[in-house]
Every structure is written in structure tokens, then in C-alpha cells.
């Protein structure tokens, strides 16, 4: 069985488990990490459905005077757009709220990246939704990379990997930040 097939089957199971166990929580624990506290520009995302919520942390980033980049799907890649917190500057596209405005190509100030995940393993590899958007983006985005998962979604098992999969520097649950050794 190919890694792609294994991942697809695992995603189906993990999505079902997430929907059965989901309980709202905040991820403010990452605000205390030095990598976030000292960041000047952060790339994040707007969560949807039963994903770990980014609402509070995105607002906290802005309140702390940080510049915030949000992703917008562009074909097979993600464009990154500065967002000031104005909900009128978001549009819904295929269940995702995406920023309106010009994309940036200058990531020289980017110091931290917050990404979604269905599961993150002991080595920092994440299983995402399957589009490959974040793995492609993580390959070129500088900065400290942290994934958000519900408590049970940080696992000691090794997730299936492919050559394009990119490891994270850390994972956050509602109660802790775990850094991975590199």
C-alpha cells in the first residue's frame, strides 16, 4: 500500500475521531513561548470547523503589535496576505476564510509560522488535510514553525511520511508547547 493511500485512510479516521471528540479550547499557551513573544511578523491561518481555534491567538498577535499574514489558496500554492483584523477583509472560499488584498512575496521579517494539523508525531511531522499546501509553503517560509492540535492529536507514533513532508519545530495543544529536537 502506498504512503499516499495510508495517509488518505488515516486522515479519514482522524477526521472522524476529531469530530467525535472536539471541544472548543484556546491556544493562548503559545503566546508565552519566546519564539512567538519575540516575533515581529507571524504567518497564521483562520481556523474552521473543528480545527483548533486561531481566533484568540490571531487577535492577540495583532493586539501585541505584530504583523499578521494569512494564507489564500492560489492554484496549488498559498499566497500570503497581511491582515489587520478587519473581518470585512476576509472572504469565504470553499469553507475557508481567506484575506482580501495583495499577496506579499517578501518574507524577510517573518519569524514564526502557525499551521493547522490533524495529528503531529514525536518527530514533528504533521498530517494535514491532504492538499499539500502547507508542506509546499513550509519549504520556503522562514521562521519557527508550530502546529496546533487538540490534546489527543499529539502522538508518540510515527506518522506516514513522503519526501515532500516538512517537519515542524514545535506543536501546541491547549495546555502545552512541545519542541522537537533537530
C-alpha positions as CSV (number, residue, x, y, z in Angstrom):
1,X,0.0,0.0,0.0
2,X,1.4,3.4,-1.0
3,X,2.2,6.1,1.6
4,X,-0.4,8.3,-0.1
5,X,-3.1,5.6,0.4
6,X,-2.1,5.1,4.0
7,X,-2.3,8.8,4.6
8,X,-5.7,9.1,3.0
9,X,-7.1,6.3,5.1
10,X,-5.5,7.7,8.3
11,X,-7.0,11.2,7.5
12,X,-10.5,9.7,7.2
13,X,-10.2,8.0,10.6
14,X,-8.6,11.1,12.3
15,X,-11.2,13.4,10.9
16,X,-14.0,11.2,12.3
17,X,-12.2,10.9,15.7
18,X,-11.8,14.7,15.8
19,X,-15.4,15.4,15.0
20,X,-16.5,13.0,17.8
21,X,-14.1,14.3,20.4
22,X,-13.9,18.0,19.5
23,X,-14.3,20.5,22.3
24,X,-13.6,24.2,21.9
25,X,-10.4,25.4,23.6
26,X,-8.0,28.3,23.2
27,X,-4.3,28.1,22.3
28,X,-3.1,31.1,24.2
29,X,-0.3,28.9,25.7
30,X,1.7,29.7,22.5
31,X,1.7,33.4,23.4
32,X,4.1,32.7,26.2
33,X,6.7,30.9,24.1
34,X,9.7,33.1,23.4
35,X,9.5,32.4,19.7
36,X,6.1,33.9,19.5
37,X,6.6,36.6,22.1
38,X,9.7,37.9,20.2
39,X,8.2,37.5,16.8
40,X,7.6,40.7,14.7
41,X,5.7,39.1,11.8
42,X,3.7,35.9,12.1
43,X,2.0,33.8,9.5
44,X,-1.1,32.1,10.8
45,X,-4.5,30.9,9.4
46,X,-8.2,31.3,10.1
47,X,-9.5,28.0,11.6
48,X,-12.7,26.5,10.6
49,X,-15.0,23.6,11.7
50,X,-13.4,21.6,14.4
51,X,-9.9,22.7,13.8
52,X,-8.1,24.2,16.8
53,X,-9.3,27.8,17.0
54,X,-7.0,30.6,15.9
55,X,-9.4,33.4,16.7
56,X,-8.0,34.4,20.0
57,X,-4.3,34.0,19.2
58,X,-4.7,35.9,15.9
59,X,-6.3,38.8,17.8
60,X,-3.6,38.6,20.5
61,X,-0.9,38.8,17.8
62,X,-2.4,41.9,16.4
63,X,-3.1,43.5,19.8
64,X,0.6,42.9,20.6
65,X,1.6,44.9,17.5
66,X,2.7,42.0,15.4
67,X,2.2,41.9,11.7
68,X,-0.1,39.0,10.7
69,X,0.0,37.1,7.4
70,X,-2.9,34.8,6.4
71,X,-3.0,32.3,3.6
72,X,-5.1,32.4,0.4
73,X,-5.2,29.5,-1.9
74,X,-3.9,30.2,-5.4
75,X,-3.9,27.1,-7.5
76,X,-1.7,24.6,-5.8
77,X,0.1,27.2,-3.6
78,X,-0.7,29.6,-0.9
79,X,-0.4,33.3,-1.2
80,X,0.2,35.2,2.0
81,X,-1.6,38.5,2.7
82,X,-1.2,41.0,5.5
83,X,-4.3,41.2,7.6
84,X,-5.2,43.9,10.1
85,X,-8.0,42.0,11.9
86,X,-10.9,43.5,9.9
87,X,-13.4,40.7,9.3
88,X,-14.7,42.6,6.3
89,X,-11.3,41.9,4.7
90,X,-12.0,38.1,4.7
91,X,-14.0,36.2,2.1
92,X,-15.3,32.7,2.2
93,X,-13.9,30.3,-0.4
94,X,-14.6,26.6,-0.2
95,X,-15.3,26.7,3.6
96,X,-12.1,28.8,4.2
97,X,-12.0,32.4,5.2
98,X,-9.2,34.0,3.2
99,X,-7.8,37.5,3.3
100,X,-8.5,40.0,0.5
101,X,-5.7,42.2,-0.7
102,X,-2.3,42.0,-2.4
103,X,-0.1,39.0,-1.7
104,X,3.4,39.5,-0.3
105,X,6.5,37.9,-1.6
106,X,8.8,39.4,1.0
107,X,9.2,37.1,4.0
108,X,12.3,38.7,5.4
109,X,10.5,39.8,8.5
110,X,8.7,36.5,9.1
111,X,9.8,35.0,12.3
112,X,7.0,32.5,13.2
113,X,4.5,30.3,11.3
114,X,1.4,28.8,12.9
115,X,-0.1,25.9,10.9
116,X,-3.0,23.5,11.1
117,X,-2.7,19.8,11.5
118,X,-4.9,16.7,12.1
119,X,-2.1,15.0,14.0
120,X,1.6,15.7,14.8
121,X,4.0,12.9,15.6
122,X,7.0,12.7,18.0
123,X,9.4,13.9,15.3
124,X,7.4,17.0,14.4
125,X,5.8,15.6,11.2
126,X,2.2,16.6,10.7
127,X,-0.7,15.1,8.9
128,X,-2.7,17.8,7.3
129,X,-5.9,17.8,5.2
130,X,-4.2,16.3,2.2
131,X,-3.8,19.2,-0.3
132,X,0.0,19.6,0.4
133,X,-0.4,23.4,0.6
134,X,1.3,23.8,3.9
135,X,4.2,21.4,3.2
136,X,4.9,23.4,0.0
137,X,4.7,26.6,2.0
138,X,6.9,25.4,4.8
139,X,9.6,24.6,2.4
140,X,10.1,28.4,1.6
141,X,8.8,30.2,4.7
142,X,11.5,31.2,7.2
143,X,10.9,31.2,10.9
144,X,9.9,29.0,13.8
145,X,7.1,26.6,12.7
146,X,4.4,25.4,15.2
147,X,1.4,23.3,14.6
148,X,-1.9,23.4,16.5
149,X,-3.6,20.2,17.6
150,X,-6.1,19.1,20.2
151,X,-4.5,17.3,23.1
152,X,-5.1,13.7,21.8
153,X,-3.7,14.6,18.4
154,X,-0.1,14.9,19.6
155,X,1.1,11.3,19.2
156,X,4.1,9.2,20.0
157,X,3.5,7.1,16.9
158,X,5.4,7.8,13.7
159,X,3.0,9.2,11.0
160,X,3.5,8.1,7.4
161,X,5.8,10.4,5.5
162,X,6.7,11.3,2.0
163,X,9.7,13.1,0.7
164,X,7.9,16.4,0.5
165,X,6.7,16.4,4.1
166,X,8.2,19.1,6.2
167,X,8.8,18.7,10.0
168,X,7.7,21.4,12.4
169,X,9.8,22.9,15.2
170,X,7.0,22.6,17.7
171,X,3.4,21.6,18.4
172,X,0.9,23.2,20.7
173,X,-2.1,21.8,22.5
174,X,-4.4,24.0,24.7
175,X,-2.2,23.3,27.7
176,X,1.4,23.0,26.4
177,X,4.0,23.7,23.8
178,X,6.3,20.8,22.8
179,X,9.5,21.5,20.9
180,X,11.0,18.8,18.6
181,X,14.7,18.0,18.6
182,X,16.5,18.8,15.4
